[in-house]
Amino acid sequence: MKKDIDKKTLESGRVLLYLKHEFLSNRSKETLFPLLSCLRDSNVIVPVNVTMSDFDKEKFLNSKQGDVVTTSDE
């Protein structure tokens, strides 16, 4: 796999799915490194459910873009 892949090429996720399939079919460095490179260059969205205390939620909701918000509670 070439080093610089156009973001438009990776956008649909087809390349990532193909490389994942190749790796699962043949678990080797030759198939792992292209998969990792693709992951590095892709935008991957991971859906999560976050549980926050009311205090931490208030800090988060009152923050501005670029602010770093840390939680006080577990």
C-alpha distances in whole Angstrom, upper triangle without the diagonal:
4,6,9,9,12,14,16,13,13,16,17,16,14,11,12,14,12,10,14,15,13,14,17,17,16,16,15,13,10,10,11,9,6,9,11,9,9,13,13,12,14,18,19,23,25,28,31,35,36,40,42,45,47,48,44,43,46,44,41,42,44,41,40,36,35,37,36,38,39,41,44,44,42
4,6,7,10,13,15,12,13,17,18,17,16,13,14,17,15,13,17,19,16,17,21,21,20,20,18,16,13,13,14,11,9,12,13,9,10,14,13,12,14,18,20,24,26,30,32,36,37,41,42,46,48,48,44,43,46,44,40,42,44,40,39,35,34,36,36,38,39,41,44,45,43
4,6,10,12,15,13,13,16,19,17,18,14,15,18,17,15,18,20,18,18,22,23,21,21,19,16,14,15,14,11,9,12,12,8,9,12,11,10,13,16,19,22,25,28,31,34,35,39,40,44,45,45,41,41,43,41,38,40,41,38,36,32,30,33,32,35,36,38,41,42,41
4,7,9,12,11,11,14,17,16,17,14,15,18,18,16,19,21,20,20,24,25,24,23,22,19,18,17,17,14,12,14,13,9,10,13,11,8,11,15,17,21,24,27,30,34,35,38,39,43,44,44,40,40,41,39,36,38,39,36,34,30,28,31,31,34,35,37,41,42,40
4,6,8,7,8,11,13,13,13,10,12,15,15,14,17,19,18,19,22,23,23,23,22,19,18,17,17,14,11,12,13,9,8,11,11,8,10,13,15,19,22,25,28,32,33,37,38,42,43,43,39,39,41,39,35,37,38,35,33,29,28,31,31,33,35,37,41,41,40
4,5,5,7,9,12,13,13,11,13,16,16,16,19,21,21,21,24,26,26,26,25,23,21,20,20,18,14,15,16,12,11,13,13,9,10,12,15,18,22,25,28,31,33,37,38,41,42,43,39,38,40,38,34,35,37,34,32,28,27,31,31,33,35,37,41,41,40
4,5,5,6,10,10,12,11,12,15,16,16,18,20,21,21,24,26,26,26,25,24,22,20,20,18,15,15,15,12,10,12,11,8,7,9,12,15,18,21,24,28,29,33,34,38,39,39,35,34,36,34,31,32,33,31,28,25,24,27,28,30,32,34,37,38,37
4,5,5,8,10,11,11,13,15,16,17,19,21,21,23,25,26,27,27,27,26,24,22,22,20,17,17,18,15,12,14,15,11,10,11,14,16,20,22,26,29,31,35,36,39,40,41,37,36,38,36,33,33,35,32,30,27,27,30,30,32,34,36,40,40,39
4,6,7,8,9,8,10,13,13,13,16,17,18,19,22,23,24,24,24,23,21,19,19,18,14,14,16,13,10,13,14,11,10,12,14,17,20,23,26,30,32,36,37,41,42,43,39,38,40,38,35,35,37,35,33,29,29,32,32,34,36,37,41,42,40
4,6,6,7,6,7,10,11,11,13,15,16,17,19,21,22,22,22,21,20,17,17,16,13,12,13,11,8,9,11,8,6,9,10,13,16,19,23,26,28,32,34,37,39,39,36,34,37,35,32,33,35,32,31,27,27,30,30,31,32,34,38,38,36
4,6,8,9,9,12,13,14,15,18,19,20,22,23,25,25,25,24,23,20,20,19,16,15,16,14,11,12,13,10,8,8,10,12,15,18,21,25,27,30,32,36,37,38,34,32,35,34,30,30,33,30,29,25,25,28,28,30,31,33,37,37,36
4,6,8,9,10,11,13,14,16,17,19,20,22,23,24,25,25,23,20,20,20,17,15,17,16,12,13,15,13,10,10,11,13,16,18,21,25,27,31,33,37,38,39,36,34,36,35,32,32,34,33,31,28,28,31,31,32,33,35,38,38,37
4,6,5,6,9,10,11,12,14,15,17,18,20,20,22,21,20,17,17,17,14,12,14,13,10,10,13,11,8,9,9,11,14,16,20,23,26,29,32,35,37,38,35,33,36,35,31,32,35,32,31,28,28,31,30,31,32,33,37,37,35
4,5,5,6,9,10,11,12,14,15,16,18,19,21,21,19,16,16,17,14,12,15,14,11,12,15,14,11,13,13,15,17,19,23,26,29,33,35,39,40,42,38,37,39,39,35,36,38,36,35,32,32,34,34,35,36,37,40,40,38
4,5,5,6,9,10,11,12,14,15,16,17,18,18,16,13,13,14,10,9,12,11,8,10,13,11,10,13,13,16,18,21,24,28,30,34,36,40,41,42,39,37,40,39,36,37,39,37,35,32,32,34,34,35,35,37,40,40,38
4,5,5,6,9,10,10,12,14,15,15,16,16,15,12,12,12,9,7,9,10,6,7,11,10,8,11,10,13,15,18,21,25,27,30,33,37,38,39,36,35,37,36,33,34,37,34,33,30,30,32,31,32,32,34,37,37,35
4,6,5,6,9,10,11,12,14,15,17,17,16,12,13,14,12,9,12,13,10,10,14,14,12,14,12,14,16,18,21,25,27,31,34,37,39,40,37,36,39,38,34,36,38,36,36,33,32,34,33,34,34,35,39,38,35
4,5,5,6,9,10,11,12,14,15,16,14,11,12,13,10,9,12,13,10,12,15,15,14,16,15,18,19,22,25,28,31,35,37,41,43,44,41,39,42,41,38,39,42,40,39,36,35,37,36,37,38,38,42,41,39
4,5,5,6,9,10,10,11,12,12,11,7,8,10,7,5,9,10,8,10,13,13,13,15,15,18,19,22,25,28,30,34,36,40,42,43,40,39,42,41,37,39,41,39,38,35,34,36,35,36,36,37,40,40,37
4,5,5,6,9,10,10,12,13,12,8,8,11,9,6,9,11,10,10,13,14,13,15,14,16,17,20,22,26,28,31,34,38,40,41,37,37,40,39,36,37,40,38,37,34,34,35,34,34,34,35,38,37,35
4,5,5,6,9,10,12,14,13,9,11,13,12,10,13,15,13,14,17,18,17,19,17,19,20,22,25,28,31,34,37,40,43,44,41,40,43,42,39,40,43,41,41,38,37,39,37,38,38,38,41,41,38
4,6,5,6,8,10,11,10,6,9,11,10,9,12,14,13,14,17,18,17,20,19,22,22,25,27,31,33,37,39,43,45,46,43,42,45,44,41,43,45,43,42,39,39,40,39,39,39,40,43,43,40
4,5,5,5,7,9,8,5,6,9,9,7,10,13,12,13,16,17,17,20,18,21,21,24,26,29,31,35,37,41,43,44,41,40,44,42,39,41,44,41,41,38,37,39,37,37,37,38,41,40,37
4,6,6,9,12,12,9,9,13,13,10,13,16,15,15,18,20,19,21,19,21,21,23,25,28,31,34,37,40,43,44,41,40,44,43,39,41,44,42,42,39,38,40,38,38,38,38,41,40,37
4,6,9,12,12,9,11,14,14,13,16,18,17,18,21,22,22,24,22,25,24,27,29,32,34,37,40,44,47,48,44,44,47,46,43,45,48,46,45,43,42,43,41,42,41,42,45,43,40
4,6,9,9,7,9,12,13,12,15,17,17,18,20,22,22,25,23,26,26,28,30,34,36,39,41,45,48,49,45,45,48,47,44,46,49,46,46,43,42,43,41,42,41,42,45,44,41
4,7,8,7,7,10,12,11,13,15,16,16,19,21,21,24,22,25,24,27,29,32,34,37,39,43,45,46,43,43,46,45,42,44,46,44,44,41,40,41,39,39,39,39,42,41,38
4,5,5,6,9,11,11,12,14,16,17,18,20,21,24,23,26,26,29,31,34,35,38,41,44,47,47,44,44,47,46,43,45,47,45,44,42,40,41,39,40,39,40,43,42,39
4,5,5,6,9,10,10,12,14,15,16,18,20,23,22,25,25,29,30,34,35,38,40,44,46,47,43,43,46,44,41,44,46,43,43,40,38,39,37,38,38,39,42,42,39
4,6,6,7,9,11,12,13,15,16,18,19,23,22,26,26,30,32,35,37,40,42,46,48,48,45,45,48,46,43,45,47,44,44,40,39,41,39,40,40,41,44,44,41
4,6,6,7,9,10,11,13,15,16,17,20,19,23,23,27,29,32,34,37,39,43,46,46,42,42,45,44,41,43,45,42,42,38,37,39,37,38,38,39,42,42,39
4,6,5,6,9,10,11,12,14,15,18,17,21,21,24,26,30,31,34,36,40,42,43,39,39,42,41,38,40,42,39,39,36,34,36,34,35,34,36,39,38,36
4,5,5,6,9,10,10,12,14,17,17,21,21,25,27,31,32,35,37,40,43,43,39,39,42,40,37,39,41,38,38,34,33,35,33,34,34,35,39,39,36
4,5,5,6,9,10,11,12,16,16,20,21,24,27,30,32,35,37,41,43,43,40,39,42,40,37,39,41,38,37,34,32,35,33,35,35,36,40,40,37
4,5,5,6,9,10,10,14,13,16,17,21,23,27,29,32,34,38,40,40,37,36,39,38,34,36,39,36,35,32,31,33,31,32,32,34,37,37,34
4,5,5,6,9,10,13,12,16,17,20,22,26,27,30,32,36,38,38,34,34,37,35,32,34,36,34,33,30,28,30,28,30,29,31,34,34,32
4,5,5,6,9,12,13,17,18,22,24,28,29,32,34,37,39,39,36,35,38,36,33,35,37,34,33,29,28,30,28,30,30,32,36,36,34
4,5,5,6,10,10,14,16,20,22,26,28,31,33,36,38,39,35,34,37,35,32,34,36,33,32,28,27,29,28,30,30,32,36,36,34
4,5,5,8,8,11,13,16,19,23,24,27,29,33,35,35,31,31,34,32,29,30,33,30,29,26,25,27,25,27,27,29,32,32,30
4,6,8,9,13,14,18,20,24,25,28,29,33,35,35,31,31,33,31,28,30,32,29,28,24,23,25,24,25,26,28,31,32,30
4,7,9,13,15,19,22,25,26,30,31,34,36,36,32,32,34,32,29,30,32,29,27,24,23,25,24,26,27,30,33,34,32
4,6,10,12,16,19,22,24,27,29,32,34,34,31,30,32,30,27,28,30,28,26,23,22,25,24,25,27,28,32,32,31
4,7,10,13,16,19,21,24,26,29,31,31,27,26,28,27,24,25,27,24,23,20,19,22,21,23,24,26,29,30,28
4,6,10,13,16,18,22,24,27,29,30,26,25,27,26,23,24,27,24,24,21,20,22,21,22,23,24,28,28,26
4,6,10,13,15,19,21,24,26,27,23,22,25,24,20,21,24,22,22,19,19,21,20,20,21,22,26,26,24
4,6,10,12,16,18,22,24,25,22,20,23,23,19,21,24,22,22,20,20,21,20,20,20,20,24,23,21
4,7,10,13,16,20,21,23,20,18,21,22,18,19,22,21,22,20,21,22,20,19,20,20,23,22,20
4,6,10,13,16,18,20,17,16,19,19,16,17,21,20,21,20,21,21,19,18,17,17,20,18,16
4,7,10,13,15,17,15,13,17,18,15,16,20,19,21,21,22,21,20,17,17,15,18,16,15
4,6,10,12,14,11,10,14,14,12,14,17,17,19,19,20,19,17,14,13,12,14,13,11
4,7,10,12,10,9,13,14,12,14,17,17,20,21,22,20,18,15,14,11,13,11,9
4,6,8,6,6,9,10,10,11,14,15,18,19,20,18,16,12,11,8,10,8,8
4,5,5,6,9,10,11,12,14,16,19,21,22,19,17,13,12,9,9,7,8
4,6,5,6,9,10,10,12,14,18,20,21,19,18,14,13,11,11,10,12
4,5,5,7,9,10,11,13,16,19,20,17,16,12,11,9,8,8,11
4,5,5,6,9,10,11,14,16,17,14,12,9,8,6,6,7,10
4,5,5,6,9,10,13,15,17,14,13,10,10,9,10,10,12
4,5,5,6,9,12,15,16,14,14,11,12,10,11,12,15
4,6,5,6,10,13,14,10,10,7,9,8,10,12,14
4,5,5,9,10,12,9,9,6,8,9,11,13,15
4,6,8,11,13,11,12,10,12,12,14,16,18
4,7,10,12,10,12,10,13,13,15,17,19
4,7,8,6,8,7,11,12,15,17,19
4,6,6,9,10,13,15,18,20,22
4,6,9,10,14,17,20,22,23
4,6,9,13,16,19,22,23
4,6,10,13,16,18,20
4,7,10,13,16,17
4,7,10,12,14
4,7,9,11
4,6,7
4,7
4
